[in-house]
């Protein structure tokens, strides 16, 4: 499915924000999560975001950021969030969600984030 034409897609932008993680550890976490999300049939697409303004002298056309962007259709939203909650546990993350033109921002543990999701779905 072409997610660019799917206006009802749910977009998740995920970053690990644990201050105890080194750059290498954060990169490893992102790579493992990227692979796990790519293996999920509930995800339409997942990519690692590139820096639109890379440092001078960068010849690769943009350095990789410590951010993942995943897209899913609304029918799979809770499955994806449950997977992320199970996969990430209590790891501190930053999660930005664009859901049907609503934007929710959060930096918290997964249990709190999932509680907010359940509350949002009920209302």
Backbone as ProteinMPNN parsed JSONL, in Angstrom:
{"seq_chain_A": "XXXXXXXXXXXXXXXXXXXXXXXXXXXXXXXXXXXXXXXXXXXXXXXXXXXXXXXXXXXXXXXXXXXXXXXXXXXXXXXXXXXXXXXXXXXXXXXXXXXXXXXXXXXXXXXXXXXXXXXXXXX", "coords_chain_A": {"N_chain_A": [[0.838, -1.171, 0.0], [0.525, 2.229, -0.771], [1.654, 4.457, 1.353], [1.873, 7.213, 1.278], [-0.309, 8.188, -0.055], [-2.321, 7.507, 1.628], [-4.306, 9.053, 3.634], [-5.312, 8.485, 6.109], [-3.432, 7.18, 7.53], [-1.556, 6.222, 10.395], [1.049, 7.848, 11.848], [4.043, 7.284, 13.456], [6.644, 8.675, 15.247], [9.624, 7.825, 16.612], [11.965, 8.046, 19.227], [14.789, 7.208, 21.168], [15.375, 8.313, 24.397], [16.888, 7.972, 26.649], [19.167, 9.149, 28.92], [21.344, 7.717, 29.777], [22.192, 6.139, 27.72], [24.753, 5.587, 25.372], [25.857, 7.128, 22.286], [26.366, 5.06, 20.485], [24.991, 2.911, 21.692], [22.373, 3.892, 21.545], [22.067, 4.038, 18.788], [22.28, 1.294, 18.178], [19.957, 0.338, 19.464], [17.985, 1.629, 17.909], [18.459, 0.482, 15.368], [17.871, -2.233, 15.883], [15.141, -1.997, 16.595], [14.134, -0.953, 14.215], [14.531, -3.157, 12.491], [12.835, -5.032, 13.757], [10.322, -3.759, 13.488], [10.12, -3.66, 10.701], [9.659, -6.335, 10.2], [7.081, -6.729, 11.019], [3.775, -7.371, 10.026], [1.757, -5.6, 10.432], [2.658, -3.064, 10.059], [2.921, -0.475, 7.714], [5.05, 0.963, 6.628], [8.461, 1.648, 7.546], [11.063, 3.769, 8.45], [14.345, 5.121, 8.883], [14.989, 8.329, 9.865], [16.539, 11.003, 8.033], [18.903, 13.632, 8.458], [17.927, 16.767, 7.472], [19.578, 18.932, 7.251], [22.547, 18.389, 7.106], [25.827, 18.284, 8.695], [28.462, 20.491, 7.568], [30.555, 19.3, 4.955], [29.623, 16.724, 4.93], [29.264, 14.048, 2.91], [27.375, 12.199, 2.287], [24.849, 13.05, 1.783], [23.161, 13.597, 3.836], [23.026, 12.999, 7.201], [22.15, 10.216, 9.339], [19.461, 10.463, 11.58], [18.596, 10.106, 15.069], [16.038, 8.927, 14.972], [13.058, 7.104, 14.283], [10.561, 6.544, 11.846], [7.409, 5.263, 11.614], [4.649, 3.849, 9.891], [1.228, 2.991, 10.031], [-1.978, 1.494, 9.36], [-5.157, 2.696, 10.628], [-6.653, 0.522, 11.648], [-4.762, -1.221, 12.61], [-3.519, 0.109, 14.649], [-3.665, -0.204, 17.524], [-2.548, -2.743, 17.789], [0.058, -2.277, 16.925], [0.936, -0.387, 18.824], [0.741, -1.969, 21.123], [2.653, -3.928, 20.496], [4.946, -2.276, 20.479], [4.937, -1.456, 23.147], [5.326, -3.926, 24.451], [7.787, -4.615, 23.363], [9.498, -2.475, 24.016], [9.163, -2.005, 26.712], [9.919, -0.428, 29.74], [11.604, 1.496, 28.7], [12.826, 4.766, 28.336], [11.39, 6.906, 26.003], [10.772, 9.122, 23.256], [7.806, 9.891, 21.771], [6.031, 10.68, 18.958], [2.924, 11.127, 17.625], [0.92, 11.137, 14.812], [-2.296, 11.097, 14.284], [-4.961, 10.624, 12.346], [-4.999, 13.377, 11.629], [-4.614, 14.472, 14.151], [-2.348, 15.475, 16.637], [-0.296, 14.033, 18.992], [1.948, 14.421, 21.608], [4.681, 13.034, 23.423], [6.85, 12.163, 26.117], [7.79, 9.588, 27.818], [7.391, 6.691, 29.95], [6.498, 3.465, 28.599], [4.204, 2.238, 29.759], [2.689, 4.375, 30.795], [2.264, 5.801, 28.423], [0.707, 3.998, 26.917], [-1.554, 3.889, 28.523], [-2.501, 6.493, 28.168], [-3.113, 6.305, 25.449], [-5.213, 4.406, 25.49], [-7.112, 5.855, 26.94], [-7.49, 8.015, 25.166], [-8.61, 6.665, 22.993], [-11.046, 5.833, 24.094], [-12.442, 8.175, 24.423]], "CA_chain_A": [[0.0, 0.0, 0.0], [1.298, 3.458, -0.833], [1.258, 5.192, 2.542], [1.823, 8.642, 1.029], [-1.653, 8.521, -0.49], [-3.243, 7.077, 2.656], [-4.391, 10.164, 4.569], [-5.715, 8.017, 7.428], [-2.34, 6.428, 8.145], [-1.048, 6.674, 11.68], [2.493, 7.999, 11.771], [4.72, 7.298, 14.746], [8.057, 9.033, 15.222], [10.136, 7.253, 17.852], [13.364, 8.329, 19.566], [15.218, 6.786, 22.5], [15.845, 9.519, 25.082], [17.555, 7.597, 27.886], [20.449, 9.853, 28.984], [22.409, 6.76, 30.081], [22.623, 5.465, 26.496], [25.762, 6.237, 24.542], [25.404, 7.247, 20.895], [26.423, 3.721, 19.891], [23.896, 2.116, 22.261], [21.128, 4.434, 20.995], [22.051, 3.6, 17.401], [21.978, -0.142, 18.189], [18.532, 0.197, 19.809], [17.21, 2.041, 16.74], [18.62, -0.513, 14.306], [17.101, -3.429, 16.259], [13.72, -1.685, 16.502], [13.85, -0.838, 12.785], [14.409, -4.524, 11.966], [11.622, -5.637, 14.33], [9.145, -3.141, 12.872], [10.066, -4.104, 9.303], [9.166, -7.706, 10.174], [5.665, -6.747, 11.391], [2.835, -7.196, 8.913], [0.844, -4.509, 10.789], [3.316, -1.8, 9.715], [2.965, -0.217, 6.273], [6.426, 1.339, 6.292], [9.293, 2.148, 8.639], [12.324, 4.309, 7.942], [15.153, 5.94, 9.784], [14.976, 9.667, 9.288], [17.814, 11.637, 7.712], [19.029, 15.034, 8.818], [17.79, 17.59, 6.268], [20.659, 19.919, 7.281], [23.732, 17.701, 7.642], [26.994, 19.142, 8.921], [29.312, 20.791, 6.404], [31.513, 18.249, 4.639], [28.971, 15.42, 4.881], [29.122, 13.706, 1.493], [26.356, 11.162, 2.093], [23.563, 13.645, 1.451], [22.357, 13.745, 5.045], [23.312, 12.0, 8.22], [21.003, 9.578, 9.962], [19.052, 10.99, 12.872], [18.21, 9.089, 16.041], [14.581, 8.878, 14.895], [12.392, 6.18, 13.362], [9.191, 6.905, 11.475], [6.651, 4.085, 11.209], [3.271, 4.142, 9.492], [0.296, 1.86, 10.083], [-3.35, 1.941, 9.146], [-5.85, 2.814, 11.913], [-7.113, -0.778, 12.143], [-3.642, -1.896, 13.257], [-2.876, 1.024, 15.59], [-3.506, -0.776, 18.862], [-1.6, -3.856, 17.691], [1.4, -1.711, 16.83], [1.272, 0.19, 20.125], [0.971, -3.086, 22.052], [3.961, -4.476, 20.148], [5.972, -1.352, 20.954], [4.949, -1.535, 24.598], [5.965, -5.19, 24.82], [9.178, -4.612, 22.881], [10.312, -1.444, 24.644], [9.034, -2.036, 28.17], [10.0, 0.868, 30.427], [12.661, 2.337, 28.147], [12.356, 6.12, 28.061], [11.368, 7.258, 24.589], [9.947, 10.23, 22.814], [6.886, 9.367, 20.768], [5.145, 11.657, 18.33], [1.929, 10.403, 16.843], [-0.03, 11.888, 14.007], [-3.412, 10.169, 14.111], [-6.11, 11.26, 11.716], [-4.813, 14.831, 11.735], [-4.406, 14.911, 15.532], [-0.955, 15.276, 17.02], [-0.065, 13.812, 20.416], [3.377, 14.38, 21.887], [4.936, 12.493, 24.74], [8.133, 11.594, 26.511], [7.421, 8.894, 29.034], [7.518, 5.241, 29.878], [5.464, 2.868, 27.754], [2.945, 1.98, 30.455], [1.93, 5.626, 30.825], [1.869, 6.139, 27.058], [-0.392, 3.12, 26.524], [-2.737, 4.335, 29.268], [-3.002, 7.667, 27.46], [-3.724, 5.828, 24.208], [-6.505, 3.797, 25.816], [-8.018, 6.947, 27.313], [-7.806, 8.761, 23.954], [-9.507, 5.834, 22.185], [-12.356, 5.767, 24.732], [-13.128, 9.494, 24.366]], "C_chain_A": [[0.885, 1.237, 0.0], [0.852, 4.367, 0.302], [1.201, 6.7, 2.304], [0.433, 9.073, 0.599], [-2.7, 8.134, 0.535], [-3.311, 8.148, 3.734], [-4.797, 9.71, 5.953], [-4.621, 7.2, 8.098], [-1.946, 7.065, 9.47], [0.462, 6.699, 11.572], [3.056, 8.097, 13.184], [6.166, 7.692, 14.52], [8.608, 8.685, 16.592], [11.606, 7.616, 18.019], [13.635, 7.798, 20.966], [15.847, 7.989, 23.191], [16.539, 9.215, 26.407], [18.926, 8.278, 27.934], [21.62, 8.921, 29.296], [22.908, 6.014, 28.848], [23.711, 6.274, 25.793], [25.194, 6.361, 23.127], [25.372, 5.884, 20.219], [25.273, 2.849, 20.384], [22.55, 2.575, 21.684], [20.971, 3.993, 19.54], [21.697, 2.116, 17.311], [20.508, -0.392, 18.49], [17.656, 0.537, 18.6], [17.279, 1.014, 15.618], [17.814, -1.77, 14.624], [15.599, -3.186, 16.155], [13.293, -1.553, 15.041], [13.647, -2.221, 12.168], [13.145, -5.201, 12.471], [10.364, -5.074, 13.684], [9.008, -3.54, 11.406], [9.483, -5.505, 9.18], [7.669, -7.8, 10.495], [4.77, -6.538, 10.173], [1.865, -6.048, 9.18], [1.391, -3.136, 10.43], [3.346, -1.642, 8.199], [4.366, 0.157, 5.821], [7.139, 1.784, 7.563], [10.618, 2.589, 8.04], [13.056, 5.023, 9.066], [15.289, 7.296, 9.122], [16.39, 10.21, 9.095], [17.758, 13.114, 8.094], [18.921, 15.874, 7.545], [18.887, 18.648, 6.163], [21.911, 19.278, 7.87], [24.885, 18.668, 7.849], [27.776, 19.375, 7.628], [30.312, 19.665, 6.2], [30.905, 16.865, 4.585], [28.668, 15.111, 3.422], [28.005, 12.702, 1.228], [24.991, 11.738, 1.763], [22.653, 13.786, 2.655], [22.647, 12.628, 6.012], [22.04, 11.409, 8.787], [20.728, 10.23, 11.306], [18.725, 9.831, 13.803], [16.689, 8.995, 16.123], [14.131, 7.81, 13.904], [11.003, 6.719, 13.075], [8.521, 5.648, 10.965], [5.231, 4.518, 10.872], [2.459, 2.865, 9.527], [-1.1, 2.385, 9.777], [-4.071, 1.929, 10.494], [-6.313, 1.47, 12.491], [-6.022, -1.524, 12.898], [-2.988, -1.069, 14.361], [-2.654, 0.402, 16.964], [-2.545, -1.952, 18.862], [-0.164, -3.34, 17.684], [1.825, -1.125, 18.168], [1.519, -0.903, 21.171], [2.327, -3.716, 21.772], [5.075, -3.585, 20.691], [6.075, -1.387, 22.476], [5.631, -2.798, 25.088], [7.449, -5.164, 24.494], [10.056, -3.645, 23.667], [10.216, -1.411, 26.164], [9.046, -0.642, 28.768], [11.096, 1.774, 29.887], [12.117, 3.735, 27.876], [12.478, 6.434, 26.57], [10.625, 8.577, 24.411], [9.094, 9.671, 21.683], [6.019, 10.498, 20.261], [4.205, 10.873, 17.444], [1.076, 11.387, 16.072], [-1.139, 10.899, 13.671], [-4.599, 10.943, 13.559], [-6.116, 12.773, 11.96], [-4.776, 15.347, 13.165], [-2.974, 14.597, 15.897], [-0.872, 15.142, 18.533], [1.434, 13.723, 20.619], [3.593, 13.783, 23.263], [6.362, 12.032, 24.912], [7.859, 10.908, 27.839], [7.684, 7.415, 28.901], [6.345, 4.681, 29.08], [4.167, 2.604, 28.481], [2.081, 3.238, 30.481], [1.43, 5.995, 29.431], [0.677, 5.291, 26.611], [-1.673, 3.462, 27.268], [-3.353, 5.559, 28.603], [-3.693, 7.272, 26.164], [-5.107, 5.24, 24.465], [-7.531, 4.862, 26.164], [-8.448, 7.73, 26.069], [-8.8, 7.989, 23.092], [-10.924, 5.809, 22.751], [-13.131, 7.052, 24.567], [-13.271, 10.011, 22.99]], "O_chain_A": [[1.893, 1.277, 0.706], [-0.212, 4.981, 0.224], [0.538, 7.407, 3.063], [0.031, 10.207, 0.859], [-3.881, 8.413, 0.324], [-2.484, 8.166, 4.646], [-4.644, 10.475, 6.906], [-4.864, 6.586, 9.137], [-1.999, 8.283, 9.636], [1.086, 5.69, 11.243], [2.595, 8.898, 13.997], [6.845, 7.098, 13.683], [8.127, 9.183, 17.61], [12.394, 7.51, 17.079], [12.792, 7.929, 21.854], [16.749, 8.62, 22.64], [16.754, 10.125, 27.208], [19.767, 8.013, 27.075], [22.775, 9.3, 29.098], [23.93, 5.331, 28.91], [23.598, 7.49, 25.642], [24.165, 5.762, 22.813], [24.449, 5.589, 19.46], [24.651, 2.133, 19.599], [21.691, 1.75, 21.372], [19.879, 3.622, 19.111], [20.9, 1.723, 16.459], [19.877, -1.235, 17.852], [16.699, -0.178, 18.302], [16.265, 0.711, 14.988], [17.147, -2.317, 13.745], [14.86, -4.052, 15.688], [12.205, -1.995, 14.673], [12.7, -2.431, 11.409], [12.454, -5.872, 11.705], [9.441, -5.824, 13.366], [7.893, -3.738, 10.922], [8.875, -5.832, 8.16], [7.055, -8.842, 10.267], [4.995, -5.623, 9.381], [1.214, -5.567, 8.252], [0.662, -2.146, 10.491], [3.746, -2.559, 7.481], [4.821, -0.274, 4.761], [6.514, 2.235, 8.522], [11.218, 1.88, 7.231], [12.463, 5.46, 10.052], [15.662, 7.393, 7.953], [17.302, 9.924, 9.871], [16.703, 13.747, 8.056], [19.733, 15.716, 6.634], [19.1, 19.205, 5.086], [22.296, 19.584, 8.998], [24.918, 19.744, 7.252], [27.746, 18.551, 6.714], [30.857, 19.133, 7.167], [31.595, 15.91, 4.23], [27.906, 15.828, 2.775], [27.718, 12.385, 0.074], [24.059, 10.982, 1.489], [21.467, 14.074, 2.491], [22.526, 11.45, 5.676], [20.976, 12.025, 8.725], [21.648, 10.514, 12.072], [18.592, 8.693, 13.353], [16.121, 8.985, 17.214], [14.726, 7.63, 12.841], [10.349, 7.282, 13.954], [8.988, 5.03, 10.008], [4.684, 5.434, 11.486], [2.921, 1.801, 9.115], [-1.368, 3.578, 9.919], [-3.646, 1.226, 11.411], [-6.357, 1.311, 13.711], [-6.322, -2.371, 13.738], [-1.998, -1.506, 14.949], [-1.551, 0.482, 17.505], [-1.804, -2.145, 19.826], [0.712, -3.892, 18.349], [2.956, -1.341, 18.605], [2.411, -0.77, 22.009], [3.076, -4.01, 22.703], [6.033, -4.075, 21.29], [7.175, -1.351, 23.028], [6.423, -2.755, 26.029], [8.27, -5.644, 25.275], [11.215, -3.944, 23.954], [11.087, -0.854, 26.831], [8.277, 0.225, 28.354], [11.481, 2.732, 30.557], [11.064, 3.88, 27.255], [13.533, 6.248, 25.964], [9.945, 9.062, 25.316], [9.609, 9.051, 20.752], [5.356, 11.188, 21.035], [4.629, 10.063, 16.62], [0.572, 12.361, 16.632], [-0.946, 9.98, 12.875], [-5.163, 11.808, 14.23], [-7.098, 13.35, 12.427], [-4.896, 16.553, 13.378], [-2.444, 13.557, 15.505], [-1.318, 16.022, 19.269], [2.12, 13.02, 19.877], [2.789, 13.996, 24.17], [7.0, 11.568, 23.968], [7.712, 11.57, 28.866], [8.144, 6.944, 27.861], [5.324, 5.348, 28.909], [3.102, 2.732, 27.876], [0.88, 3.174, 30.219], [0.296, 6.45, 29.278], [-0.256, 5.807, 25.996], [-2.763, 3.339, 26.711], [-4.574, 5.66, 28.485], [-4.732, 7.831, 25.813], [-6.06, 5.54, 23.745], [-8.684, 4.786, 25.737], [-9.621, 8.071, 25.924], [-9.722, 8.575, 22.525], [-11.895, 5.769, 21.995], [-14.362, 7.032, 24.57], [-13.821, 11.095, 22.792]]}, "name": "protein", "num_of_chains": 1, "seq": "XXXXXXXXXXXXXXXXXXXXXXXXXXXXXXXXXXXXXXXXXXXXXXXXXXXXXXXXXXXXXXXXXXXXXXXXXXXXXXXXXXXXXXXXXXXXXXXXXXXXXXXXXXXXXXXXXXXXXXXXXXX"}
